[in-house]
Amino acid sequence: MDKLMLQVNGENVLAVHRAFQQHADELGSGLQQIGADVEIGLCGRDPVSEMAAGPQSFGGKVNQLLDAHWRHRDELAAVASLLRATARSYGHSEDEIERSLEDRAKS
């Protein structure tokens, strides 16, 4: 790919940072809610219930899917952190960066 899909510069770095941070925060919040409600327990003491809750069946697959989403959230947060550092390198202060995040919460 010869062209970048997005180029970060001094003018847009706060908006790009805000977008990545917002996505990471929202994904993390959603995953926390889901994680509290997703426990796959035994429906009964029969062999099928035990298999359904096991790591190689439905219960395990749900946990694998959640783990993949948590890794994605961590990647988004890492990008947001790099963008924060990039914003500082463009001369934006921590106050400006924080205000840009607060502006997001108001909209």
N, C-alpha and C positions, 0 to 999 in steps of 0.2 A: 504494500500500500504506500503510494508516494505522498499522498496528502494526509495531513492530520485531520481527524474529525473535529477536534477541539484544540485550539491553541490558547493557552493561558497567558495573559499579559497583566500589566498593572491595573488596567481598567476593569477587567472581568474576574480577577482572581478571588475577590471577596464573594461574588455571586457563585462561582464554581465551588469554592470552599463550602459555602452555605449549603449548596445542593447536596454535596457528598456527605456533609455532617448530618444534615436533616435526614437523608436516606438511612444512614447508619443508625441514628437515634430511633427513627420510627421502626426500623427492622428489629433493633434490639428490644424495644418495648413490646412489639408484637410477639417476638420469640419468648420473652419472659412470661407473657400471659399464656401463650400456648403451652409452654413447658410446665406450667403449674396445672394445666388441665389435661395433659396428654397421657398420663400414667395408664399403661395397659396392664390391668391386673387380671387375675384369674376369674373367669366367669363361673367356673365350677371346678370340681376336683377330677374332672375327666381328662384323658390324654389330649384331646383336641384343644381344650382350653390352655393346657400347659404349653402345647406347641405354638399356639397363637400368640402367647405372651413372650415366647422365647426370642433370643437374639437373631435367629435365622428366619424368623417369620415376621408377622405383621408388626409386633412390638419393636423388634430390632430394626426393621426398615424405617419405622417412624423416627426412631432415635437417630439413625444414619442420616435421614433427610434433615432433621433439625440440626445435627452437627454440621452438615454442609452449609446450611443457612447461617449458622453462627460463624463459620469460617468466612463466608461472604461478607457478613457484617464487620468482622475484624479487618478484612481487606478494605472495605469502604472507609472505616475509621482511620486506617493507616494512610490512605490517600488523602483524607481530610487533614491529617496531621502534617503531611508533606505540603499540602496547599497552604496551611497556616504558616509554615516556615517560608514558603515562597512569597506569601503576602508580606511577611516581615522584610524579606529581601527586596521587595519592590518599594519599601518605605512605609508600609501601613503599620500603624501602632497596634498594640494589643487592644487598646480601647476601641479603635476602629473595627477591628476584627470581631470583638465581642458585640459591639453595637450592630454589626451586620447580622449576627446570629439572633440578636434580640428582635431586629426588624422582621426576621423570618417568623418568629413566634407571634408577632402582632398580625401578620397577614393571613 
